Structure formats: C-alpha cells, structure tokens
Amino acid sequence: MSAASNSGAPAPIPEFDAVVLGYSFASKRAATRLRDDLHLSVLEVVDATAATYDDINNRWEIRVGRIVIARTKFVIDDDGKIHLQGRETDEIDPASVTAHGFPNLFRPAGTDRADSLGYTVSCIEYMRAHGHDFVERRLRTAVADDDYPELSFDRPTPAMWVG
C-alpha cells in the first residue's frame, strides 16, 4: 500500500507568523529582525502578485497568480507594488506604515516615519507581550496615553445579518 494519497484534496496552505513582500535591503532587514528579535516564522516572498485579507479567519492570503501560496497573520510590504485587498477597500495611503481597513499590515518602506522598521518590530513585540493578535490604524487618532495612540488592537464588531 502506498503512503501517498490519491484523494484529489488540495494540499494544505502553509501558514506563517509573518510574510515579508519584496526584495530589497529593507525587506531582508525586516525578515531578519522578525526572526532574530521576535522569533517569528517568516516567509520572504519576491514574486507575490496579490495579498487579500480574510476577515473570517483574520489572516492574509498571499497569492502568486491565482494560487494561494501562504497564509499569515502579519504582512510587511516592502515595495508597495502588489495589489493589496483589505477588509473593505484596496485604497491605501503610500506614506503611512499602517492603514485603516488593512489589519496587521505594515509598510515600513517609503514612509515619512524616521524608524518605520523599528516601529513595525516594536508594535508586533507589544502585541505579543499583551496578548493581541490584531492591529489596525484608527480612522482618527485618539487622544490617549498609550504607546500606540494611532492604532486599535480591538477587532471590529461583525455586521449582524437581519432578515
């Protein structure tokens, strides 16, 4: 009897803590810091064509063409050249590290923040230390006395179906 199965079921999609998109010095540095400083499982993807947020499973799906190659909790987009589909939109401000409607997405390259990579790593470290697994930029910056006043760590309340 063969150990291989001929059931025709699709192969499981590998899941990672973080996926770093792009191929530059900044993306290599981001992947190294996430692995070494935070001990995350990190996949570096150069040829991704799209990343779509799955609001049900709270994961990003990374695609090459039409094939999902990985699922991840955090996406670090280095070059901003692939199509990103957030919860409700695909419009994103290229000058910000985080964006409303794009949970757990960090874009440290090309922003106006001085140490955007350090901000990304420290934010993920903060989330892990405090038991959070969700972060998203608020629509408006709250006046708060916390470390990340522009971010919300609360999941949005799902819309209820009324019929």
Z-matrix of the N, CA and C atoms (Angstrom, degrees):
N
C 1 1.444
C 2 1.521 1 108.86
N 3 1.280 2 116.51 1 135.09
C 4 1.461 3 121.58 2 -178.64
C 5 1.523 4 110.33 3 -82.88
N 6 1.327 5 115.21 4 144.66
C 7 1.463 6 119.99 5 177.60
C 8 1.520 7 111.13 6 -77.38
N 9 1.326 8 116.90 7 -20.91
C 10 1.461 9 120.39 8 -179.39
C 11 1.524 10 109.71 9 -76.62
N 12 1.311 11 115.67 10 145.29
C 13 1.454 12 120.86 11 -179.24
C 14 1.520 13 109.82 12 -103.55
N 15 1.291 14 116.23 13 140.48
C 16 1.456 15 121.93 14 176.17
C 17 1.523 16 110.22 15 -109.95
N 18 1.307 17 117.26 16 33.87
C 19 1.458 18 120.80 17 -174.62
C 20 1.516 19 112.89 18 -73.12
N 21 1.323 20 117.75 19 -19.75
C 22 1.452 21 119.91 20 -179.12
C 23 1.516 22 113.33 21 83.13
N 24 1.316 23 117.73 22 1.39
C 25 1.460 24 120.63 23 178.13
C 26 1.526 25 109.22 24 -70.49
N 27 1.321 26 116.95 25 142.96
C 28 1.466 27 118.36 26 179.38
C 29 1.527 28 111.04 27 -66.57
N 30 1.306 29 114.56 28 149.94
C 31 1.463 30 119.81 29 177.99
C 32 1.524 31 109.22 30 -66.20
N 33 1.315 32 117.86 31 146.84
C 34 1.463 33 119.30 32 178.36
C 35 1.527 34 110.85 33 -64.44
N 36 1.315 35 115.67 34 147.81
C 37 1.460 36 121.19 35 -179.90
C 38 1.524 37 108.15 36 -87.06
N 39 1.328 38 118.23 37 125.83
C 40 1.466 39 119.58 38 -179.73
C 41 1.526 40 111.29 39 -65.47
N 42 1.325 41 115.65 40 144.04
C 43 1.464 42 121.19 41 -178.85
C 44 1.524 43 109.52 42 -120.21
N 45 1.335 44 115.47 43 137.86
C 46 1.456 45 122.88 44 -177.85
C 47 1.522 46 109.48 45 -127.71
N 48 1.333 47 115.83 46 160.02
C 49 1.460 48 119.68 47 173.72
C 50 1.520 49 110.29 48 -68.14
N 51 1.332 50 116.58 49 -41.85
C 52 1.463 51 121.17 50 -177.84
C 53 1.520 52 110.13 51 -144.49
N 54 1.331 53 114.91 52 147.48
C 55 1.459 54 121.91 53 172.31
C 56 1.518 55 107.08 54 -122.40
N 57 1.329 56 115.81 55 129.44
C 58 1.460 57 122.11 56 177.38
C 59 1.521 58 107.09 57 -104.88
N 60 1.332 59 115.80 58 120.90
C 61 1.461 60 121.87 59 -178.05
C 62 1.520 61 109.81 60 -98.83
N 63 1.314 62 116.84 61 135.36
C 64 1.459 63 121.10 62 177.19
C 65 1.511 64 112.21 63 109.81
N 66 1.333 65 114.23 64 168.66
C 67 1.457 66 120.14 65 -178.61
C 68 1.522 67 108.34 66 -136.80
N 69 1.293 68 116.46 67 90.28
C 70 1.456 69 121.74 68 178.53
C 71 1.520 70 107.92 69 -149.88
N 72 1.315 71 115.16 70 175.25
C 73 1.459 72 119.32 71 177.28
C 74 1.530 73 110.06 72 -60.92
N 75 1.335 74 116.33 73 -40.55
C 76 1.471 75 120.20 74 -178.89
C 77 1.529 76 111.38 75 -64.49
N 78 1.330 77 117.39 76 -40.37
C 79 1.468 78 118.93 77 -179.80
C 80 1.523 79 111.09 78 -69.42
N 81 1.326 80 117.25 79 -38.37
C 82 1.470 81 120.29 80 176.21
C 83 1.526 82 110.33 81 -63.15
N 84 1.321 83 116.44 82 -41.49
C 85 1.469 84 121.18 83 178.68
C 86 1.525 85 110.94 84 -64.50
N 87 1.335 86 116.81 85 -41.20
C 88 1.468 87 120.60 86 178.54
C 89 1.521 88 110.65 87 -62.25
N 90 1.326 89 116.94 88 -47.16
C 91 1.467 90 120.56 89 -179.72
C 92 1.524 91 111.14 90 -61.73
N 93 1.320 92 117.07 91 -42.04
C 94 1.466 93 121.21 92 179.79
C 95 1.519 94 111.28 93 -64.04
N 96 1.323 95 117.21 94 -44.31
C 97 1.472 96 119.90 95 -179.82
C 98 1.521 97 111.72 96 -66.27
N 99 1.319 98 117.97 97 -38.96
C 100 1.466 99 120.33 98 179.15
C 101 1.523 100 111.07 99 -66.63
N 102 1.329 101 116.45 100 -38.20
C 103 1.469 102 120.12 101 177.55
C 104 1.528 103 111.73 102 -70.96
N 105 1.334 104 116.34 103 -51.15
C 106 1.467 105 120.80 104 -172.19
C 107 1.525 106 113.22 105 -77.62
N 108 1.329 107 117.19 106 -44.36
C 109 1.466 108 120.50 107 -175.84
C 110 1.523 109 112.73 108 -80.11
N 111 1.339 110 117.14 109 -40.03
C 112 1.465 111 120.67 110 -174.29
C 113 1.525 112 113.61 111 -109.96
N 114 1.317 113 117.48 112 -6.57
C 115 1.470 114 122.97 113 178.49
C 116 1.532 115 112.06 114 58.38
N 117 1.331 116 116.37 115 44.74
C 118 1.460 117 121.94 116 178.27
C 119 1.526 118 110.31 117 -93.03
N 120 1.332 119 115.78 118 153.39
C 121 1.466 120 119.27 119 170.23
C 122 1.529 121 106.65 120 -82.95
N 123 1.324 122 115.80 121 119.62
C 124 1.461 123 122.09 122 -171.84
C 125 1.524 124 109.68 123 -122.76
N 126 1.324 125 115.43 124 134.35
C 127 1.455 126 122.00 125 173.55
C 128 1.521 127 107.71 126 -112.69
N 129 1.326 128 116.58 127 129.47
C 130 1.460 129 121.46 128 175.30
C 131 1.522 130 108.04 129 -100.01
N 132 1.334 131 116.28 130 123.95
C 133 1.461 132 121.37 131 -176.67
C 134 1.522 133 108.73 132 -122.24
N 135 1.316 134 115.76 133 123.90
C 136 1.457 135 121.23 134 -179.13
C 137 1.526 136 111.23 135 -96.86
N 138 1.325 137 117.21 136 -36.17
C 139 1.458 138 121.39 137 -170.78
C 140 1.529 139 114.76 138 -103.77
N 141 1.317 140 118.41 139 23.20
C 142 1.471 141 120.61 140 178.22
C 143 1.522 142 109.82 141 -66.55
N 144 1.323 143 115.77 142 145.51
C 145 1.461 144 120.72 143 178.54
C 146 1.520 145 112.51 144 -110.49
N 147 1.339 146 117.75 145 -19.94
C 148 1.461 147 120.60 146 -179.49
C 149 1.523 148 110.10 147 -159.76
N 150 1.320 149 114.64 148 155.11
C 151 1.463 150 122.06 149 172.38
C 152 1.522 151 106.63 150 -136.28
N 153 1.327 152 116.20 151 126.93
C 154 1.459 153 122.20 152 -176.36
C 155 1.516 154 109.21 153 -123.75
N 156 1.348 155 116.51 154 133.35
C 157 1.456 156 120.36 155 179.07
C 158 1.521 157 109.87 156 -85.65
N 159 1.328 158 116.33 157 127.96
C 160 1.463 159 123.63 158 177.58
C 161 1.523 160 107.23 159 -97.15
N 162 1.325 161 116.47 160 104.45
C 163 1.464 162 121.93 161 -174.70
C 164 1.526 163 112.57 162 -70.19
N 165 1.310 164 118.62 163 -21.53
C 166 1.459 165 121.22 164 -179.87
C 167 1.520 166 110.79 165 -76.35
N 168 1.328 167 116.64 166 -47.05
C 169 1.463 168 121.13 167 -178.49
C 170 1.522 169 113.27 168 -94.61
N 171 1.329 170 117.07 169 -3.82
C 172 1.466 171 122.55 170 -178.56
C 173 1.522 172 111.53 171 54.33
N 174 1.302 173 115.56 172 49.17
C 175 1.459 174 122.71 173 178.48
C 176 1.526 175 109.31 174 -138.11
N 177 1.317 176 115.44 175 153.69
C 178 1.454 177 122.42 176 172.34
C 179 1.522 178 108.40 177 -92.43
N 180 1.315 179 116.82 178 138.31
C 181 1.459 180 122.17 179 173.50
C 182 1.524 181 107.80 180 -105.94
N 183 1.322 182 116.21 181 124.43
C 184 1.455 183 122.39 182 -179.42
C 185 1.524 184 107.68 183 -99.26
N 186 1.327 185 115.73 184 129.00
C 187 1.463 186 120.62 185 -175.78
C 188 1.528 187 111.76 186 -119.41
N 189 1.311 188 114.00 187 145.84
C 190 1.457 189 122.61 188 166.06
C 191 1.521 190 104.28 189 -120.40
N 192 1.314 191 115.55 190 109.29
C 193 1.465 192 119.56 191 -171.27
C 194 1.521 193 108.58 192 69.20
N 195 1.328 194 116.37 193 -125.75
C 196 1.470 195 120.20 194 179.02
C 197 1.522 196 112.35 195 -102.84
N 198 1.319 197 116.94 196 3.60
C 199 1.462 198 121.40 197 -175.87
C 200 1.525 199 110.63 198 -98.91
N 201 1.330 200 115.95 199 128.39
C 202 1.465 201 121.01 200 174.99
C 203 1.523 202 107.35 201 -78.65
N 204 1.342 203 116.10 202 119.06
C 205 1.467 204 119.82 203 -177.84
C 206 1.523 205 112.75 204 -100.09
N 207 1.345 206 117.34 205 -19.12
C 208 1.468 207 119.63 206 -179.10
C 209 1.516 208 109.89 207 -162.32
N 210 1.333 209 114.49 208 156.53
C 211 1.465 210 122.35 209 172.38
C 212 1.519 211 106.10 210 -122.71
N 213 1.330 212 116.13 211 145.02
C 214 1.455 213 119.22 212 -175.45
C 215 1.515 214 111.42 213 -151.77
N 216 1.311 215 115.05 214 156.84
C 217 1.456 216 120.99 215 175.98
C 218 1.531 217 110.41 216 -81.39
N 219 1.342 218 117.40 217 -43.94
C 220 1.467 219 122.47 218 -177.27
C 221 1.519 220 110.62 219 -117.89
N 222 1.342 221 115.38 220 140.08
C 223 1.461 222 121.47 221 173.72
C 224 1.520 223 107.82 222 -119.71
N 225 1.325 224 115.55 223 129.11
C 226 1.455 225 121.74 224 173.13
C 227 1.521 226 105.34 225 -112.49
N 228 1.332 227 115.66 226 108.05
C 229 1.462 228 122.19 227 -176.54
C 230 1.517 229 108.19 228 -95.52
N 231 1.312 230 116.34 229 113.12
C 232 1.457 231 120.67 230 -175.08
C 233 1.518 232 113.39 231 -82.75
N 234 1.314 233 117.36 232 -44.49
C 235 1.457 234 118.09 233 -171.07
C 236 1.521 235 115.03 234 -107.75
N 237 1.316 236 118.54 235 -15.39
C 238 1.458 237 120.67 236 178.10
C 239 1.517 238 114.05 237 70.81
N 240 1.320 239 117.82 238 20.33
C 241 1.464 240 120.63 239 -175.91
C 242 1.518 241 113.96 240 -95.84
N 243 1.330 242 118.08 241 -12.60
C 244 1.461 243 118.53 242 -179.42
C 245 1.528 244 109.75 243 -96.18
N 246 1.313 245 115.56 244 161.44
C 247 1.464 246 121.21 245 179.22
C 248 1.529 247 109.20 246 -76.51
N 249 1.326 248 116.27 247 125.92
C 250 1.464 249 122.36 248 177.44
C 251 1.516 250 108.66 249 -112.33
N 252 1.328 251 116.72 250 126.63
C 253 1.461 252 121.70 251 176.92
C 254 1.514 253 107.90 252 -114.82
N 255 1.335 254 116.12 253 110.45
C 256 1.457 255 121.17 254 -179.97
C 257 1.511 256 111.94 255 -83.82
N 258 1.343 257 115.49 256 -157.92
C 259 1.464 258 119.67 257 -178.24
C 260 1.514 259 111.98 258 -65.72
N 261 1.318 260 117.50 259 -43.03
C 262 1.460 261 119.80 260 -174.36
C 263 1.521 262 113.36 261 -128.19
N 264 1.310 263 118.25 262 -10.75
C 265 1.449 264 120.83 263 -171.11
C 266 1.520 265 110.82 264 -149.33
N 267 1.328 266 114.53 265 169.35
C 268 1.452 267 119.15 266 171.86
C 269 1.527 268 110.89 267 -122.39
N 270 1.329 269 116.50 268 11.76
C 271 1.459 270 120.79 269 177.57
C 272 1.518 271 108.98 270 -91.82
N 273 1.324 272 115.40 271 129.76
C 274 1.453 273 120.45 272 -176.18
C 275 1.523 274 109.14 273 -140.13
N 276 1.317 275 116.22 274 141.45
C 277 1.456 276 122.01 275 178.07
C 278 1.528 277 108.46 276 -76.68
N 279 1.329 278 118.23 277 117.85
C 280 1.465 279 119.52 278 -176.68
C 281 1.526 280 114.10 279 -69.75
N 282 1.320 281 118.38 280 -13.50
C 283 1.465 282 120.58 281 -176.59
C 284 1.520 283 113.72 282 -94.34
N 285 1.331 284 118.42 283 0.41
C 286 1.462 285 119.21 284 -178.00
C 287 1.522 286 110.91 285 -111.30
N 288 1.332 287 115.59 286 149.39
C 289 1.463 288 121.14 287 179.57
C 290 1.522 289 110.21 288 -72.95
N 291 1.327 290 117.67 289 -39.41
C 292 1.460 291 123.09 290 178.35
C 293 1.527 292 108.56 291 -121.23
N 294 1.333 293 116.69 292 163.30
C 295 1.458 294 119.76 293 -178.24
C 296 1.520 295 110.15 294 -144.38
N 297 1.334 296 116.01 295 144.47
C 298 1.462 297 120.88 296 175.68
C 299 1.531 298 108.51 297 -67.82
N 300 1.331 299 116.17 298 134.48
C 301 1.457 300 121.38 299 -179.28
C 302 1.518 301 113.68 300 91.56
N 303 1.330 302 116.65 301 -2.51
C 304 1.464 303 121.98 302 179.83
C 305 1.524 304 109.02 303 -127.29
N 306 1.337 305 118.16 304 77.32
C 307 1.463 306 121.12 305 -177.18
C 308 1.526 307 112.31 306 -62.70
N 309 1.318 308 115.29 307 143.15
C 310 1.468 309 123.09 308 174.33
C 311 1.526 310 113.24 309 57.24
N 312 1.336 311 117.04 310 27.00
C 313 1.460 312 122.01 311 176.10
C 314 1.520 313 108.50 312 -109.21
N 315 1.314 314 115.45 313 129.23
C 316 1.462 315 121.55 314 176.48
C 317 1.519 316 108.13 315 -123.16
N 318 1.341 317 115.88 316 137.35
C 319 1.461 318 121.93 317 179.95
C 320 1.521 319 108.89 318 -127.48
N 321 1.332 320 117.80 319 77.42
C 322 1.464 321 119.89 320 -173.96
C 323 1.524 322 115.26 321 -72.42
N 324 1.303 323 119.53 322 -21.86
C 325 1.469 324 120.97 323 -178.44
C 326 1.522 325 110.43 324 -84.32
N 327 1.312 326 116.11 325 140.38
C 328 1.459 327 121.34 326 174.59
C 329 1.508 328 115.37 327 74.43
N 330 1.318 329 118.19 328 19.22
C 331 1.457 330 120.41 329 179.40
C 332 1.517 331 109.87 330 -100.03
N 333 1.316 332 115.15 331 171.18
C 334 1.459 333 119.84 332 179.28
C 335 1.530 334 112.37 333 -91.18
N 336 1.307 335 117.83 334 4.08
C 337 1.463 336 122.01 335 -179.89
C 338 1.530 337 109.19 336 -82.73
N 339 1.330 338 117.03 337 138.18
C 340 1.467 339 121.66 338 -174.83
C 341 1.527 340 112.21 339 -62.07
N 342 1.318 341 118.17 340 -52.21
C 343 1.463 342 121.54 341 -178.95
C 344 1.521 343 108.55 342 -121.52
N 345 1.313 344 116.04 343 70.36
C 346 1.462 345 119.89 344 -175.25
C 347 1.523 346 112.37 345 -68.58
N 348 1.313 347 118.35 346 -30.67
C 349 1.462 348 120.02 347 176.97
C 350 1.523 349 110.46 348 -70.24
N 351 1.329 350 117.21 349 -42.17
C 352 1.464 351 120.55 350 175.82
C 353 1.517 352 111.25 351 -62.09
N 354 1.335 353 116.68 352 -38.84
C 355 1.463 354 121.91 353 176.80
C 356 1.525 355 110.30 354 -61.51
N 357 1.328 356 116.73 355 -44.78
C 358 1.464 357 121.70 356 179.97
C 359 1.518 358 111.14 357 -60.92
N 360 1.325 359 117.12 358 -49.95
C 361 1.464 360 121.49 359 -178.30
C 362 1.524 361 110.78 360 -64.85
N 363 1.334 362 117.70 361 -43.57
C 364 1.472 363 119.31 362 -178.88
C 365 1.523 364 111.80 363 -68.67
N 366 1.334 365 118.12 364 -31.79
C 367 1.464 366 120.60 365 177.29
C 368 1.529 367 110.43 366 -67.49
N 369 1.329 368 117.77 367 -44.19
C 370 1.466 369 120.63 368 177.99
C 371 1.524 370 109.89 369 -65.45
N 372 1.320 371 117.04 370 -38.59
C 373 1.468 372 120.76 371 177.15
C 374 1.533 373 110.66 372 -63.14
N 375 1.331 374 117.11 373 -42.19
C 376 1.470 375 122.42 374 177.04
C 377 1.529 376 110.40 375 -60.68
N 378 1.320 377 116.33 376 -43.94
C 379 1.463 378 120.79 377 -179.89
C 380 1.523 379 110.99 378 -60.92
N 381 1.309 380 116.48 379 -46.09
C 382 1.467 381 120.15 380 -179.49
C 383 1.524 382 111.19 381 -64.89
N 384 1.330 383 117.37 382 -39.35
C 385 1.467 384 121.12 383 -178.60
C 386 1.524 385 112.01 384 -67.82
N 387 1.336 386 117.10 385 -27.82
C 388 1.465 387 121.11 386 -176.70
C 389 1.531 388 113.16 387 -107.57
N 390 1.320 389 118.03 388 10.34
C 391 1.462 390 121.52 389 175.20
C 392 1.516 391 115.20 390 75.38
N 393 1.326 392 118.19 391 20.60
C 394 1.466 393 121.37 392 178.24
C 395 1.523 394 109.69 393 -92.07
N 396 1.329 395 116.17 394 147.57
C 397 1.462 396 119.63 395 173.41
C 398 1.524 397 111.49 396 -130.75
N 399 1.332 398 116.72 397 17.17
C 400 1.460 399 121.86 398 -176.57
C 401 1.521 400 108.44 399 -145.16
N 402 1.321 401 116.72 400 132.47
C 403 1.461 402 121.25 401 174.56
C 404 1.528 403 108.19 402 -144.75
N 405 1.318 404 114.80 403 141.95
C 406 1.460 405 120.38 404 179.90
C 407 1.523 406 108.23 405 -155.16
N 408 1.319 407 116.57 406 144.25
C 409 1.464 408 120.54 407 177.26
C 410 1.523 409 109.11 408 -67.38
N 411 1.320 410 115.54 409 136.59
C 412 1.469 411 120.64 410 176.84
C 413 1.528 412 109.45 411 -72.71
N 414 1.323 413 115.45 412 159.21
C 415 1.464 414 118.92 413 174.10
C 416 1.518 415 110.50 414 -65.95
N 417 1.320 416 115.71 415 -39.92
C 418 1.460 417 121.72 416 176.89
C 419 1.521 418 107.70 417 -127.25
N 420 1.308 419 116.49 418 143.74
C 421 1.459 420 120.28 419 178.57
C 422 1.518 421 109.06 420 -73.38
N 423 1.303 422 115.27 421 123.00
C 424 1.467 423 120.23 422 -179.99
C 425 1.522 424 109.98 423 -76.32
N 426 1.318 425 115.28 424 150.70
C 427 1.454 426 120.00 425 172.28
C 428 1.519 427 105.11 426 -86.63
N 429 1.313 428 115.19 427 100.82
C 430 1.458 429 119.93 428 -173.98
C 431 1.519 430 109.27 429 -139.80
N 432 1.300 431 114.77 430 159.33
C 433 1.456 432 121.04 431 179.98
C 434 1.524 433 109.13 432 -108.54
N 435 1.330 434 115.95 433 51.33
C 436 1.458 435 118.88 434 177.32
C 437 1.525 436 109.10 435 -122.37
N 438 1.322 437 116.36 436 -179.88
C 439 1.459 438 120.80 437 -174.43
C 440 1.524 439 113.49 438 -71.91
N 441 1.308 440 117.40 439 -30.30
C 442 1.461 441 121.93 440 -175.77
C 443 1.531 442 109.52 441 -131.73
N 444 1.337 443 118.69 442 75.01
C 445 1.467 444 119.98 443 -174.83
C 446 1.521 445 113.72 444 -67.05
N 447 1.330 446 118.14 445 -21.23
C 448 1.458 447 120.14 446 -178.60
C 449 1.520 448 113.02 447 -84.86
N 450 1.340 449 116.87 448 -5.52
C 451 1.458 450 120.87 449 -176.08
C 452 1.516 451 112.10 450 -111.94
N 453 1.318 452 115.94 451 151.50
C 454 1.457 453 122.42 452 174.08
C 455 1.520 454 107.85 453 -117.26
N 456 1.325 455 116.19 454 133.35
C 457 1.456 456 121.33 455 178.36
C 458 1.527 457 111.35 456 -103.31
N 459 1.326 458 117.15 457 8.66
C 460 1.460 459 122.43 458 -179.71
C 461 1.522 460 109.59 459 -97.92
N 462 1.318 461 115.39 460 133.02
C 463 1.460 462 119.45 461 176.51
C 464 1.529 463 109.11 462 -68.79
N 465 1.328 464 117.38 463 144.82
C 466 1.462 465 118.88 464 176.13
C 467 1.521 466 110.53 465 -67.75
N 468 1.308 467 116.01 466 148.52
C 469 1.459 468 120.99 467 178.03
C 470 1.521 469 108.56 468 -72.55
N 471 1.332 470 117.88 469 126.80
C 472 1.466 471 118.76 470 -178.97
C 473 1.522 472 111.11 471 -65.86
N 474 1.317 473 115.24 472 146.00
C 475 1.462 474 120.39 473 177.60
C 476 1.523 475 108.96 474 -68.65
N 477 1.310 476 115.98 475 134.23
C 478 1.464 477 120.79 476 -179.23
C 479 1.523 478 109.16 477 -89.96
N 480 1.320 479 115.48 478 139.04
C 481 1.449 480 120.37 479 178.44
C 482 1.519 481 108.64 480 -84.75
N 483 1.307 482 115.93 481 127.59
C 484 1.456 483 121.30 482 177.65
C 485 1.521 484 106.66 483 -121.02
N 486 1.309 485 115.58 484 123.81
C 487 1.463 486 116.33 485 -176.16
C 488 1.474 487 113.68 486 -139.16
